[in-house]
């Protein structure tokens, strides 16, 4: 199942700050990843995979789109 970064975070009941700390980035960086303003580099993607026990192919690096 593919999940956005926000869904990964929410499924673990984490705040943006807690998710950021778990991955080793600032809360502002994490927030920018969630909204698609910036995207993580390869080492950060590896950290996300490890921290959330997911594979790269299961992560959607897109913001939540509301209509």
C-alpha positions in Angstrom: 0.0 0.0 0.0 1.3 3.4 -0.9 1.2 6.1 1.7 2.1 9.8 1.8 4.6 11.1 4.4 1.7 12.6 6.3 -0.1 9.3 6.4 3.1 7.5 7.6 3.4 10.1 10.4 -0.3 10.1 11.4 -0.4 6.3 11.5 2.3 6.4 14.1 0.5 9.2 16.1 3.5 11.5 15.7 3.6 15.2 15.3 5.6 16.7 12.5 8.3 17.6 15.0 8.4 14.0 16.4 8.6 12.5 12.8 11.3 15.0 11.9 13.4 14.1 14.9 12.9 10.4 14.2 14.3 10.9 10.7 16.9 13.5 11.6 15.6 16.6 9.9 14.1 19.8 11.2 10.3 20.1 11.7 10.3 22.7 9.0 12.0 20.4 6.6 9.5 17.6 7.4 6.6 20.0 6.9 8.0 21.0 3.5 8.3 17.3 2.5 4.6 16.8 3.5 3.3 19.7 1.3 5.6 18.9 -1.6 7.6 22.1 -1.4 10.8 20.2 -1.1 11.7 16.5 -1.4 14.1 14.4 0.7 17.5 13.4 -0.6 18.7 9.8 -0.8 20.1 9.6 2.7 16.9 11.1 4.2 14.8 8.7 2.2 16.9 5.8 3.6 16.2 7.3 7.1 12.5 7.5 6.4 12.5 3.8 5.3 14.2 2.7 8.4 12.3 4.9 10.8 8.9 4.0 9.5 9.7 0.4 8.4 8.6 1.0 4.8 10.2 0.7 1.3 10.8 3.6 -1.0 8.3 2.2 -3.5 5.6 2.4 -0.8 6.0 6.1 -0.1 4.2 8.8 -2.1 6.2 12.0 -2.2 3.2 14.1 -3.0 1.2 16.5 -0.8 -2.4 15.6 0.2 -4.6 17.1 -2.5 -8.0 18.3 -1.4 -10.8 19.2 -3.7 
